[in-house]
Amino acid sequence: MTRVAMTVNGKAVTGEVEGRTLLSSFLREDLHLTGTHVGCDTSQCGACVVHVNGQAVKACTMFAAEAEGADVTTIEGMANADGSLGTIQQAFQDFHGLQCGFCTPGMVMSAAALLKENPTPTEAEVRAYLEGNICRCTGYHNIVKAILAASGQSVPAVAAE
């Protein structure tokens, strides 16, 4: 067992993990932060995206021990200090950027990373950035609208499928 210490959503945490424990497992099973979803275990779906030291990372591709000393933000850390939805989360609600909700945490975390890098992306840039995230319900149109709205841009009408 290896002792790990990191900051998660602004709080110092520690734990004992096996060397093979994935960051996604540590977050979900040890810290009970179940908003980080595991959809594929193969790094294909993006449901497990978190931020590690400000960078978007698929938590199923990183060992918990690799996050030693890191600053980790999960979907639970995206809410406002008063517990209300953060800007991106609110936009996903307002523009119905979710259906079953399984991909939503990863989409929100990826959207936050995109908007940090590019505060006013085009629709094409949003779609390209989300290539590592799979949604099996929405067709992505409302997700794209939500991200554009969260960036403060007017939302173009998108043709229905």
C-alpha positions as CSV (number, residue, x, y, z in Angstrom):
1,M,0.0,0.0,0.0
2,T,1.1,3.5,-0.8
3,R,0.0,6.6,1.1
4,V,-1.2,9.4,-1.1
5,A,-1.9,13.0,-0.3
6,M,-3.5,15.6,-2.6
7,T,-5.9,18.5,-2.6
8,V,-9.3,17.6,-3.9
9,N,-11.8,20.4,-4.5
10,G,-9.8,22.6,-2.2
11,K,-9.6,20.2,0.7
12,A,-6.5,18.2,1.7
13,V,-7.1,14.5,1.5
14,T,-5.0,11.4,2.2
15,G,-5.4,7.7,1.6
16,E,-3.8,4.3,1.4
17,V,-3.9,2.8,-2.1
18,E,-2.5,-0.1,-4.0
19,G,-0.1,0.9,-6.7
20,R,-2.6,-0.1,-9.4
21,T,-5.4,2.0,-8.0
22,L,-6.7,4.5,-10.6
23,L,-7.4,8.1,-9.7
24,S,-11.0,7.5,-10.7
25,S,-11.3,4.6,-8.3
26,F,-9.7,6.6,-5.5
27,L,-12.1,9.5,-6.0
28,R,-15.2,7.4,-6.2
29,E,-14.4,4.6,-3.7
30,D,-12.2,6.2,-1.1
31,L,-13.4,9.8,-1.2
32,H,-17.0,9.0,-2.2
33,L,-16.9,11.6,-4.9
34,T,-19.1,9.7,-7.3
35,G,-19.7,12.5,-9.8
36,T,-16.6,11.3,-11.6
37,H,-18.1,8.5,-13.8
38,V,-16.4,5.5,-15.2
39,G,-17.9,4.5,-18.5
40,C,-15.4,2.5,-20.4
41,D,-12.2,1.9,-18.4
42,T,-10.3,2.3,-21.7
43,S,-10.0,6.1,-21.9
44,Q,-12.5,6.3,-24.8
45,C,-15.6,7.9,-23.3
46,G,-14.4,10.9,-21.2
47,A,-17.0,10.4,-18.5
48,C,-14.2,10.4,-15.9
49,V,-12.5,13.8,-16.8
50,V,-11.2,15.7,-13.8
51,H,-8.7,18.5,-13.6
52,V,-5.2,17.7,-12.2
53,N,-3.1,20.8,-11.6
54,G,-5.5,22.7,-13.9
55,Q,-5.3,20.3,-16.8
56,A,-8.1,18.1,-18.0
57,V,-7.2,14.4,-17.4
58,K,-9.2,11.2,-17.9
59,A,-9.0,9.9,-14.3
60,C,-9.2,6.2,-15.6
61,T,-5.8,6.7,-17.2
62,M,-3.9,8.0,-14.1
63,F,-2.9,6.1,-11.0
64,A,-3.9,7.7,-7.7
65,A,-0.3,7.7,-6.7
66,E,0.6,9.8,-9.7
67,A,-1.6,12.6,-8.2
68,E,0.6,12.8,-5.1
69,G,0.7,16.4,-4.1
70,A,-1.6,17.5,-6.9
71,D,-4.5,19.8,-6.9
72,V,-7.5,17.9,-8.2
73,T,-10.9,19.3,-9.2
74,T,-13.9,17.0,-9.8
75,I,-17.4,17.9,-10.9
76,E,-18.3,18.4,-7.3
77,G,-15.8,21.2,-7.1
78,M,-17.4,23.1,-10.0
79,A,-20.3,24.4,-8.0
80,N,-20.3,27.9,-6.6
81,A,-19.2,28.4,-2.9
82,D,-22.9,28.6,-1.9
83,G,-23.6,25.2,-3.5
84,S,-25.5,26.6,-6.5
85,L,-24.6,25.5,-9.9
86,G,-21.5,27.0,-11.5
87,T,-21.8,28.9,-14.8
88,I,-21.1,25.8,-17.0
89,Q,-23.3,23.6,-15.0
90,Q,-26.2,26.1,-15.2
91,A,-25.7,26.5,-18.9
92,F,-26.0,22.7,-19.3
93,Q,-29.3,22.8,-17.3
94,D,-30.6,25.9,-19.2
95,F,-29.8,24.5,-22.6
96,H,-30.7,20.9,-21.8
97,G,-27.1,19.7,-22.5
98,L,-27.9,16.4,-20.8
99,Q,-30.3,13.6,-21.0
100,C,-29.4,10.5,-19.0
101,G,-26.6,12.6,-17.4
102,F,-23.9,9.9,-17.4
103,C,-21.5,11.8,-19.6
104,T,-22.4,15.2,-18.1
105,P,-19.6,15.4,-15.5
106,G,-16.9,14.7,-18.0
107,M,-18.5,17.1,-20.5
108,V,-18.6,19.9,-17.9
109,M,-15.0,19.3,-16.9
110,S,-13.9,19.2,-20.5
111,A,-15.9,22.4,-21.3
112,A,-14.2,24.2,-18.3
113,A,-10.8,23.2,-19.7
114,L,-11.8,24.4,-23.2
115,L,-13.1,27.8,-21.9
116,K,-9.9,28.2,-19.8
117,E,-7.8,27.8,-23.0
118,N,-10.2,29.5,-25.4
119,P,-12.7,31.8,-23.7
120,T,-14.8,32.3,-26.9
121,P,-14.6,29.2,-29.0
122,T,-16.5,28.8,-32.2
123,E,-19.0,26.0,-32.6
124,A,-16.5,24.0,-34.6
125,E,-13.8,24.5,-31.9
126,V,-16.2,23.2,-29.3
127,R,-17.1,20.2,-31.3
128,A,-13.4,19.4,-32.0
129,Y,-12.5,19.8,-28.4
130,L,-15.2,17.4,-27.3
131,E,-13.9,14.6,-29.6
132,G,-12.6,12.7,-26.5
133,N,-16.1,12.7,-24.8
134,I,-18.9,10.4,-25.9
135,C,-22.6,11.1,-25.3
136,R,-25.0,8.4,-26.4
137,C,-28.1,10.4,-25.8
138,T,-28.1,14.0,-26.9
139,G,-26.5,14.2,-30.4
140,Y,-24.2,17.0,-28.9
141,H,-26.2,19.9,-30.2
142,N,-27.5,21.1,-26.8
143,I,-24.1,20.4,-25.2
144,V,-22.5,22.7,-27.8
145,K,-25.1,25.3,-27.2
146,A,-24.5,25.1,-23.4
147,I,-20.8,25.6,-23.8
148,L,-21.2,28.6,-26.1
149,A,-23.7,30.1,-23.7
150,A,-21.3,29.5,-20.8
151,S,-18.7,31.4,-22.7
152,G,-21.0,34.4,-22.9
153,Q,-21.7,34.1,-26.6
154,S,-25.1,34.2,-28.2
155,V,-26.2,30.7,-29.0
156,P,-26.9,30.0,-32.7
157,A,-29.9,28.0,-33.7
158,V,-28.9,24.5,-34.4
159,A,-30.9,22.3,-36.7
160,A,-32.6,19.4,-35.0
161,E,-31.5,15.9,-36.0
